[in-house]
């Protein structure tokens, strides 16, 4: 199987490969931004979980201390 021969802008002098890459990059920007927001949200979620875990440990220690006294 052979790949088609491409002469990107050879006849017209326009660098079509670069234009296409730039258009694809521009189209991808919203997706990239959403992926960044998703990652940030996951980090926040993990931080909240850790805080919740710490608070539960503190509460359990306080309850144990109160029960023992």
PyMOL Python script that loads the backbone (N, CA, C, O; Angstrom):
from pymol import cmd

cmd.read_pdbstr("""\
ATOM      1  N   UNK A   1       0.853  -1.171   0.000  1.00  0.00           N
ATOM      2  CA  UNK A   1       0.000   0.000   0.000  1.00  0.00           C
ATOM      3  C   UNK A   1       0.899   1.233   0.000  1.00  0.00           C
ATOM      4  O   UNK A   1       1.775   1.374   0.854  1.00  0.00           O
ATOM      5  N   UNK A   2       0.679   2.101  -0.941  1.00  0.00           N
ATOM      6  CA  UNK A   2       1.500   3.299  -1.035  1.00  0.00           C
ATOM      7  C   UNK A   2       0.696   4.507  -0.596  1.00  0.00           C
ATOM      8  O   UNK A   2      -0.530   4.534  -0.706  1.00  0.00           O
ATOM      9  N   UNK A   3       1.402   5.498  -0.100  1.00  0.00           N
ATOM     10  CA  UNK A   3       0.716   6.720   0.305  1.00  0.00           C
ATOM     11  C   UNK A   3       0.653   7.655  -0.898  1.00  0.00           C
ATOM     12  O   UNK A   3       1.532   7.636  -1.760  1.00  0.00           O
ATOM     13  N   UNK A   4      -0.391   8.466  -0.945  1.00  0.00           N
ATOM     14  CA  UNK A   4      -0.525   9.370  -2.083  1.00  0.00           C
ATOM     15  C   UNK A   4       0.584  10.423  -2.062  1.00  0.00           C
ATOM     16  O   UNK A   4       1.047  10.843  -1.001  1.00  0.00           O
ATOM     17  N   UNK A   5       0.987  10.828  -3.236  1.00  0.00           N
ATOM     18  CA  UNK A   5       2.002  11.865  -3.359  1.00  0.00           C
ATOM     19  C   UNK A   5       1.327  13.218  -3.182  1.00  0.00           C
ATOM     20  O   UNK A   5       0.315  13.520  -3.815  1.00  0.00           O
ATOM     21  N   UNK A   6       1.921  14.028  -2.296  1.00  0.00           N
ATOM     22  CA  UNK A   6       1.336  15.350  -2.028  1.00  0.00           C
ATOM     23  C   UNK A   6       2.352  16.421  -2.371  1.00  0.00           C
ATOM     24  O   UNK A   6       3.532  16.316  -2.039  1.00  0.00           O
ATOM     25  N   UNK A   7       1.881  17.423  -3.024  1.00  0.00           N
ATOM     26  CA  UNK A   7       2.701  18.579  -3.334  1.00  0.00           C
ATOM     27  C   UNK A   7       2.069  19.787  -2.669  1.00  0.00           C
ATOM     28  O   UNK A   7       1.467  20.632  -3.331  1.00  0.00           O
ATOM     29  N   UNK A   8       2.212  19.862  -1.346  1.00  0.00           N
ATOM     30  CA  UNK A   8       1.567  20.904  -0.562  1.00  0.00           C
ATOM     31  C   UNK A   8       1.895  22.304  -1.024  1.00  0.00           C
ATOM     32  O   UNK A   8       2.939  22.848  -0.665  1.00  0.00           O
ATOM     33  N   UNK A   9       1.029  22.887  -1.805  1.00  0.00           N
ATOM     34  CA  UNK A   9       1.179  24.268  -2.231  1.00  0.00           C
ATOM     35  C   UNK A   9       2.267  24.482  -3.264  1.00  0.00           C
ATOM     36  O   UNK A   9       2.636  25.624  -3.537  1.00  0.00           O
ATOM     37  N   UNK A  10       2.782  23.428  -3.837  1.00  0.00           N
ATOM     38  CA  UNK A  10       3.886  23.550  -4.781  1.00  0.00           C
ATOM     39  C   UNK A  10       3.493  24.399  -5.992  1.00  0.00           C
ATOM     40  O   UNK A  10       4.248  25.273  -6.417  1.00  0.00           O
ATOM     41  N   UNK A  11       2.318  24.137  -6.536  1.00  0.00           N
ATOM     42  CA  UNK A  11       1.894  24.865  -7.730  1.00  0.00           C
ATOM     43  C   UNK A  11       1.454  26.288  -7.399  1.00  0.00           C
ATOM     44  O   UNK A  11       1.708  27.213  -8.170  1.00  0.00           O
ATOM     45  N   UNK A  12       0.797  26.465  -6.256  1.00  0.00           N
ATOM     46  CA  UNK A  12       0.261  27.784  -5.922  1.00  0.00           C
ATOM     47  C   UNK A  12       1.217  28.620  -5.078  1.00  0.00           C
ATOM     48  O   UNK A  12       1.051  29.835  -4.978  1.00  0.00           O
ATOM     49  N   UNK A  13       2.209  27.987  -4.474  1.00  0.00           N
ATOM     50  CA  UNK A  13       3.135  28.711  -3.621  1.00  0.00           C
ATOM     51  C   UNK A  13       2.618  28.879  -2.199  1.00  0.00           C
ATOM     52  O   UNK A  13       3.260  29.527  -1.373  1.00  0.00           O
ATOM     53  N   UNK A  14       1.460  28.296  -1.915  1.00  0.00           N
ATOM     54  CA  UNK A  14       0.871  28.390  -0.583  1.00  0.00           C
ATOM     55  C   UNK A  14       1.262  27.149   0.206  1.00  0.00           C
ATOM     56  O   UNK A  14       1.152  26.028  -0.291  1.00  0.00           O
ATOM     57  N   UNK A  15       1.714  27.352   1.426  1.00  0.00           N
ATOM     58  CA  UNK A  15       2.106  26.232   2.286  1.00  0.00           C
ATOM     59  C   UNK A  15       0.847  25.671   2.954  1.00  0.00           C
ATOM     60  O   UNK A  15       0.514  26.024   4.086  1.00  0.00           O
ATOM     61  N   UNK A  16       0.163  24.797   2.232  1.00  0.00           N
ATOM     62  CA  UNK A  16      -1.116  24.267   2.718  1.00  0.00           C
ATOM     63  C   UNK A  16      -0.948  23.408   3.966  1.00  0.00           C
ATOM     64  O   UNK A  16      -1.833  23.383   4.821  1.00  0.00           O
ATOM     65  N   UNK A  17       0.171  22.708   4.079  1.00  0.00           N
ATOM     66  CA  UNK A  17       0.384  21.866   5.270  1.00  0.00           C
ATOM     67  C   UNK A  17       0.408  22.713   6.537  1.00  0.00           C
ATOM     68  O   UNK A  17      -0.207  22.354   7.541  1.00  0.00           O
ATOM     69  N   UNK A  18       1.120  23.839   6.490  1.00  0.00           N
ATOM     70  CA  UNK A  18       1.185  24.725   7.651  1.00  0.00           C
ATOM     71  C   UNK A  18      -0.179  25.327   7.945  1.00  0.00           C
ATOM     72  O   UNK A  18      -0.573  25.429   9.107  1.00  0.00           O
ATOM     73  N   UNK A  19      -0.892  25.720   6.927  1.00  0.00           N
ATOM     74  CA  UNK A  19      -2.232  26.294   7.114  1.00  0.00           C
ATOM     75  C   UNK A  19      -3.154  25.279   7.771  1.00  0.00           C
ATOM     76  O   UNK A  19      -3.897  25.617   8.692  1.00  0.00           O
ATOM     77  N   UNK A  20      -3.111  24.051   7.309  1.00  0.00           N
ATOM     78  CA  UNK A  20      -3.964  23.000   7.871  1.00  0.00           C
ATOM     79  C   UNK A  20      -3.586  22.732   9.320  1.00  0.00           C
ATOM     80  O   UNK A  20      -4.465  22.586  10.170  1.00  0.00           O
ATOM     81  N   UNK A  21      -2.282  22.664   9.617  1.00  0.00           N
ATOM     82  CA  UNK A  21      -1.838  22.439  10.999  1.00  0.00           C
ATOM     83  C   UNK A  21      -2.307  23.563  11.912  1.00  0.00           C
ATOM     84  O   UNK A  21      -2.734  23.309  13.039  1.00  0.00           O
ATOM     85  N   UNK A  22      -2.230  24.800  11.437  1.00  0.00           N
ATOM     86  CA  UNK A  22      -2.662  25.936  12.248  1.00  0.00           C
ATOM     87  C   UNK A  22      -4.172  25.916  12.467  1.00  0.00           C
ATOM     88  O   UNK A  22      -4.647  26.229  13.559  1.00  0.00           O
ATOM     89  N   UNK A  23      -4.923  25.550  11.439  1.00  0.00           N
ATOM     90  CA  UNK A  23      -6.375  25.446  11.589  1.00  0.00           C
ATOM     91  C   UNK A  23      -6.752  24.345  12.575  1.00  0.00           C
ATOM     92  O   UNK A  23      -7.655  24.516  13.394  1.00  0.00           O
ATOM     93  N   UNK A  24      -6.056  23.219  12.492  1.00  0.00           N
ATOM     94  CA  UNK A  24      -6.332  22.120  13.417  1.00  0.00           C
ATOM     95  C   UNK A  24      -5.987  22.533  14.846  1.00  0.00           C
ATOM     96  O   UNK A  24      -6.701  22.186  15.786  1.00  0.00           O
ATOM     97  N   UNK A  25      -4.893  23.274  15.004  1.00  0.00           N
ATOM     98  CA  UNK A  25      -4.497  23.744  16.325  1.00  0.00           C
ATOM     99  C   UNK A  25      -5.551  24.697  16.887  1.00  0.00           C
ATOM    100  O   UNK A  25      -5.888  24.621  18.068  1.00  0.00           O
ATOM    101  N   UNK A  26      -6.067  25.585  16.054  1.00  0.00           N
ATOM    102  CA  UNK A  26      -7.103  26.522  16.493  1.00  0.00           C
ATOM    103  C   UNK A  26      -8.388  25.784  16.869  1.00  0.00           C
ATOM    104  O   UNK A  26      -9.056  26.151  17.836  1.00  0.00           O
ATOM    105  N   UNK A  27      -8.728  24.759  16.115  1.00  0.00           N
ATOM    106  CA  UNK A  27      -9.925  23.971  16.407  1.00  0.00           C
ATOM    107  C   UNK A  27      -9.766  23.181  17.706  1.00  0.00           C
ATOM    108  O   UNK A  27     -10.745  22.920  18.404  1.00  0.00           O
ATOM    109  N   UNK A  28      -8.547  22.809  18.019  1.00  0.00           N
ATOM    110  CA  UNK A  28      -8.279  21.986  19.196  1.00  0.00           C
ATOM    111  C   UNK A  28      -8.233  22.800  20.491  1.00  0.00           C
ATOM    112  O   UNK A  28      -8.330  22.226  21.575  1.00  0.00           O
ATOM    113  N   UNK A  29      -8.089  24.103  20.399  1.00  0.00           N
ATOM    114  CA  UNK A  29      -7.944  24.937  21.592  1.00  0.00           C
ATOM    115  C   UNK A  29      -9.080  24.769  22.603  1.00  0.00           C
ATOM    116  O   UNK A  29      -8.793  24.631  23.792  1.00  0.00           O
ATOM    117  N   UNK A  30     -10.347  24.771  22.197  1.00  0.00           N
ATOM    118  CA  UNK A  30     -11.414  24.570  23.190  1.00  0.00           C
ATOM    119  C   UNK A  30     -11.325  23.209  23.889  1.00  0.00           C
ATOM    120  O   UNK A  30     -11.617  23.102  25.080  1.00  0.00           O
ATOM    121  N   UNK A  31     -10.930  22.190  23.161  1.00  0.00           N
ATOM    122  CA  UNK A  31     -10.783  20.861  23.748  1.00  0.00           C
ATOM    123  C   UNK A  31      -9.647  20.870  24.766  1.00  0.00           C
ATOM    124  O   UNK A  31      -9.779  20.313  25.855  1.00  0.00           O
ATOM    125  N   UNK A  32      -8.542  21.498  24.411  1.00  0.00           N
ATOM    126  CA  UNK A  32      -7.405  21.586  25.335  1.00  0.00           C
ATOM    127  C   UNK A  32      -7.796  22.333  26.601  1.00  0.00           C
ATOM    128  O   UNK A  32      -7.413  21.939  27.703  1.00  0.00           O
ATOM    129  N   UNK A  33      -8.559  23.413  26.444  1.00  0.00           N
ATOM    130  CA  UNK A  33      -8.984  24.188  27.601  1.00  0.00           C
ATOM    131  C   UNK A  33      -9.882  23.347  28.515  1.00  0.00           C
ATOM    132  O   UNK A  33      -9.745  23.396  29.738  1.00  0.00           O
ATOM    133  N   UNK A  34     -10.788  22.587  27.929  1.00  0.00           N
ATOM    134  CA  UNK A  34     -11.653  21.714  28.727  1.00  0.00           C
ATOM    135  C   UNK A  34     -10.846  20.641  29.454  1.00  0.00           C
ATOM    136  O   UNK A  34     -11.148  20.304  30.599  1.00  0.00           O
ATOM    137  N   UNK A  35      -9.830  20.107  28.798  1.00  0.00           N
ATOM    138  CA  UNK A  35      -8.992  19.099  29.444  1.00  0.00           C
ATOM    139  C   UNK A  35      -8.230  19.712  30.627  1.00  0.00           C
ATOM    140  O   UNK A  35      -8.054  19.062  31.658  1.00  0.00           O
ATOM    141  N   UNK A  36      -7.785  20.951  30.473  1.00  0.00           N
ATOM    142  CA  UNK A  36      -7.105  21.636  31.580  1.00  0.00           C
ATOM    143  C   UNK A  36      -8.073  21.867  32.741  1.00  0.00           C
ATOM    144  O   UNK A  36      -7.720  21.662  33.903  1.00  0.00           O
ATOM    145  N   UNK A  37      -9.295  22.294  32.419  1.00  0.00           N
ATOM    146  CA  UNK A  37     -10.305  22.518  33.460  1.00  0.00           C
ATOM    147  C   UNK A  37     -10.645  21.205  34.164  1.00  0.00           C
ATOM    148  O   UNK A  37     -10.839  21.183  35.380  1.00  0.00           O
ATOM    149  N   UNK A  38     -10.717  20.131  33.413  1.00  0.00           N
ATOM    150  CA  UNK A  38     -11.001  18.823  33.997  1.00  0.00           C
ATOM    151  C   UNK A  38      -9.901  18.441  34.974  1.00  0.00           C
ATOM    152  O   UNK A  38     -10.184  17.976  36.078  1.00  0.00           O
ATOM    153  N   UNK A  39      -8.641  18.634  34.575  1.00  0.00           N
ATOM    154  CA  UNK A  39      -7.525  18.292  35.450  1.00  0.00           C
ATOM    155  C   UNK A  39      -7.563  19.131  36.722  1.00  0.00           C
ATOM    156  O   UNK A  39      -7.357  18.602  37.815  1.00  0.00           O
ATOM    157  N   UNK A  40      -7.822  20.422  36.596  1.00  0.00           N
ATOM    158  CA  UNK A  40      -7.904  21.302  37.759  1.00  0.00           C
ATOM    159  C   UNK A  40      -9.025  20.859  38.689  1.00  0.00           C
ATOM    160  O   UNK A  40      -8.854  20.839  39.908  1.00  0.00           O
ATOM    161  N   UNK A  41     -10.164  20.504  38.121  1.00  0.00           N
ATOM    162  CA  UNK A  41     -11.301  20.041  38.916  1.00  0.00           C
ATOM    163  C   UNK A  41     -10.960  18.745  39.643  1.00  0.00           C
ATOM    164  O   UNK A  41     -11.339  18.563  40.800  1.00  0.00           O
ATOM    165  N   UNK A  42     -10.249  17.845  38.972  1.00  0.00           N
ATOM    166  CA  UNK A  42      -9.845  16.591  39.622  1.00  0.00           C
ATOM    167  C   UNK A  42      -8.886  16.859  40.773  1.00  0.00           C
ATOM    168  O   UNK A  42      -8.971  16.198  41.808  1.00  0.00           O
ATOM    169  N   UNK A  43      -7.973  17.817  40.614  1.00  0.00           N
ATOM    170  CA  UNK A  43      -7.052  18.158  41.708  1.00  0.00           C
ATOM    171  C   UNK A  43      -7.818  18.731  42.890  1.00  0.00           C
ATOM    172  O   UNK A  43      -7.526  18.406  44.041  1.00  0.00           O
ATOM    173  N   UNK A  44      -8.806  19.592  42.606  1.00  0.00           N
ATOM    174  CA  UNK A  44      -9.628  20.158  43.687  1.00  0.00           C
ATOM    175  C   UNK A  44     -10.406  19.062  44.399  1.00  0.00           C
ATOM    176  O   UNK A  44     -10.482  19.042  45.628  1.00  0.00           O
ATOM    177  N   UNK A  45     -10.985  18.151  43.621  1.00  0.00           N
ATOM    178  CA  UNK A  45     -11.725  17.032  44.206  1.00  0.00           C
ATOM    179  C   UNK A  45     -10.835  16.224  45.136  1.00  0.00           C
ATOM    180  O   UNK A  45     -11.233  15.882  46.250  1.00  0.00           O
ATOM    181  N   UNK A  46      -9.633  15.924  44.673  1.00  0.00           N
ATOM    182  CA  UNK A  46      -8.704  15.155  45.494  1.00  0.00           C
ATOM    183  C   UNK A  46      -8.344  15.907  46.772  1.00  0.00           C
ATOM    184  O   UNK A  46      -8.236  15.303  47.839  1.00  0.00           O
ATOM    185  N   UNK A  47      -8.160  17.215  46.669  1.00  0.00           N
ATOM    186  CA  UNK A  47      -7.841  18.020  47.851  1.00  0.00           C
ATOM    187  C   UNK A  47      -9.006  18.011  48.832  1.00  0.00           C
ATOM    188  O   UNK A  47      -8.793  17.876  50.037  1.00  0.00           O
ATOM    189  N   UNK A  48     -10.240  18.153  48.336  1.00  0.00           N
ATOM    190  CA  UNK A  48     -11.417  18.104  49.212  1.00  0.00           C
ATOM    191  C   UNK A  48     -11.545  16.744  49.890  1.00  0.00           C
ATOM    192  O   UNK A  48     -11.910  16.663  51.062  1.00  0.00           O
ATOM    193  N   UNK A  49     -11.249  15.694  49.164  1.00  0.00           N
ATOM    194  CA  UNK A  49     -11.306  14.354  49.756  1.00  0.00           C
ATOM    195  C   UNK A  49     -10.287  14.221  50.885  1.00  0.00           C
ATOM    196  O   UNK A  49     -10.585  13.655  51.937  1.00  0.00           O
ATOM    197  N   UNK A  50      -9.099  14.739  50.661  1.00  0.00           N
ATOM    198  CA  UNK A  50      -8.064  14.672  51.691  1.00  0.00           C
ATOM    199  C   UNK A  50      -8.468  15.479  52.923  1.00  0.00           C
ATOM    200  O   UNK A  50      -8.260  15.032  54.050  1.00  0.00           O
ATOM    201  N   UNK A  51      -9.041  16.656  52.720  1.00  0.00           N
ATOM    202  CA  UNK A  51      -9.530  17.462  53.843  1.00  0.00           C
ATOM    203  C   UNK A  51     -10.619  16.711  54.588  1.00  0.00           C
ATOM    204  O   UNK A  51     -10.621  16.674  55.819  1.00  0.00           O
ATOM    205  N   UNK A  52     -11.536  16.118  53.855  1.00  0.00           N
ATOM    206  CA  UNK A  52     -12.625  15.357  54.465  1.00  0.00           C
ATOM    207  C   UNK A  52     -12.077  14.184  55.280  1.00  0.00           C
ATOM    208  O   UNK A  52     -12.545  13.918  56.387  1.00  0.00           O
ATOM    209  N   UNK A  53     -11.089  13.490  54.730  1.00  0.00           N
ATOM    210  CA  UNK A  53     -10.466  12.374  55.434  1.00  0.00           C
ATOM    211  C   UNK A  53      -9.826  12.857  56.739  1.00  0.00           C
ATOM    212  O   UNK A  53      -9.962  12.219  57.783  1.00  0.00           O
ATOM    213  N   UNK A  54      -9.135  13.980  56.662  1.00  0.00           N
ATOM    214  CA  UNK A  54      -8.487  14.534  57.858  1.00  0.00           C
ATOM    215  C   UNK A  54      -9.511  14.945  58.906  1.00  0.00           C
ATOM    216  O   UNK A  54      -9.314  14.712  60.098  1.00  0.00           O
ATOM    217  N   UNK A  55     -10.606  15.557  58.461  1.00  0.00           N
ATOM    218  CA  UNK A  55     -11.649  15.958  59.403  1.00  0.00           C
ATOM    219  C   UNK A  55     -12.317  14.751  60.049  1.00  0.00           C
ATOM    220  O   UNK A  55     -12.642  14.781  61.235  1.00  0.00           O
ATOM    221  N   UNK A  56     -12.521  13.699  59.281  1.00  0.00           N
ATOM    222  CA  UNK A  56     -13.110  12.479  59.838  1.00  0.00           C
ATOM    223  C   UNK A  56     -12.171  11.869  60.889  1.00  0.00           C
ATOM    224  O   UNK A  56     -12.625  11.400  61.933  1.00  0.00           O
ATOM    225  N   UNK A  57     -10.876  11.878  60.609  1.00  0.00           N
ATOM    226  CA  UNK A  57      -9.903  11.359  61.575  1.00  0.00           C
ATOM    227  C   UNK A  57      -9.931  12.197  62.846  1.00  0.00           C
ATOM    228  O   UNK A  57      -9.913  11.655  63.951  1.00  0.00           O
ATOM    229  N   UNK A  58      -9.974  13.506  62.694  1.00  0.00           N
ATOM    230  CA  UNK A  58     -10.038  14.396  63.854  1.00  0.00           C
ATOM    231  C   UNK A  58     -11.308  14.139  64.658  1.00  0.00           C
ATOM    232  O   UNK A  58     -11.254  14.049  65.884  1.00  0.00           O
ATOM    233  N   UNK A  59     -12.440  14.020  63.986  1.00  0.00           N
ATOM    234  CA  UNK A  59     -13.710  13.763  64.665  1.00  0.00           C
ATOM    235  C   UNK A  59     -13.667  12.436  65.409  1.00  0.00           C
ATOM    236  O   UNK A  59     -14.085  12.350  66.563  1.00  0.00           O
ATOM    237  N   UNK A  60     -13.161  11.406  64.746  1.00  0.00           N
ATOM    238  CA  UNK A  60     -13.086  10.082  65.385  1.00  0.00           C
ATOM    239  C   UNK A  60     -12.173  10.119  66.611  1.00  0.00           C
ATOM    240  O   UNK A  60     -12.463   9.487  67.627  1.00  0.00           O
ATOM    241  N   UNK A  61     -11.088  10.850  66.512  1.00  0.00           N
ATOM    242  CA  UNK A  61     -10.185  10.988  67.674  1.00  0.00           C
ATOM    243  C   UNK A  61     -10.882  11.723  68.814  1.00  0.00           C
ATOM    244  O   UNK A  61     -10.732  11.355  69.979  1.00  0.00           O
ATOM    245  N   UNK A  62     -11.639  12.753  68.480  1.00  0.00           N
ATOM    246  CA  UNK A  62     -12.357  13.500  69.515  1.00  0.00           C
ATOM    247  C   UNK A  62     -13.402  12.632  70.176  1.00  0.00           C
ATOM    248  O   UNK A  62     -13.563  12.683  71.395  1.00  0.00           O
ATOM    249  N   UNK A  63     -14.115  11.838  69.401  1.00  0.00           N
ATOM    250  CA  UNK A  63     -15.140  10.939  69.952  1.00  0.00           C
ATOM    251  C   UNK A  63     -14.474   9.901  70.851  1.00  0.00           C
ATOM    252  O   UNK A  63     -14.955   9.645  71.955  1.00  0.00           O
ATOM    253  N   UNK A  64     -13.375   9.300  70.396  1.00  0.00           N
ATOM    254  CA  UNK A  64     -12.670   8.309  71.211  1.00  0.00           C
ATOM    255  C   UNK A  64     -12.189   8.925  72.516  1.00  0.00           C
ATOM    256  O   UNK A  64     -12.304   8.315  73.579  1.00  0.00           O
ATOM    257  N   UNK A  65     -11.657  10.120  72.431  1.00  0.00           N
ATOM    258  CA  UNK A  65     -11.159  10.817  73.625  1.00  0.00           C
ATOM    259  C   UNK A  65     -12.290  11.079  74.611  1.00  0.00           C
ATOM    260  O   UNK A  65     -12.129  10.920  75.821  1.00  0.00           O
ATOM    261  N   UNK A  66     -13.439  11.485  74.071  1.00  0.00           N
ATOM    262  CA  UNK A  66     -14.593  11.778  74.915  1.00  0.00           C
ATOM    263  C   UNK A  66     -15.129  10.498  75.564  1.00  0.00           C
ATOM    264  O   UNK A  66     -15.510  10.519  76.734  1.00  0.00           O
ATOM    265  N   UNK A  67     -15.165   9.402  74.834  1.00  0.00           N
ATOM    266  CA  UNK A  67     -15.664   8.126  75.334  1.00  0.00           C
ATOM    267  C   UNK A  67     -14.731   7.584  76.420  1.00  0.00           C
ATOM    268  O   UNK A  67     -15.203   7.030  77.413  1.00  0.00           O
ATOM    269  N   UNK A  68     -13.433   7.734  76.247  1.00  0.00           N
ATOM    270  CA  UNK A  68     -12.468   7.200  77.201  1.00  0.00           C
ATOM    271  C   UNK A  68     -12.430   7.988  78.516  1.00  0.00           C
ATOM    272  O   UNK A  68     -12.013   7.450  79.541  1.00  0.00           O
ATOM    273  N   UNK A  69     -12.852   9.225  78.496  1.00  0.00           N
ATOM    274  CA  UNK A  69     -12.770  10.018  79.726  1.00  0.00           C
ATOM    275  C   UNK A  69     -14.013   9.952  80.562  1.00  0.00           C
ATOM    276  O   UNK A  69     -14.077  10.574  81.622  1.00  0.00           O
TER     277      UNK A  69
END
""", "prot")
cmd.dss("prot")
cmd.show_as("cartoon", "prot")
cmd.util.cbc("prot")
cmd.orient("prot")
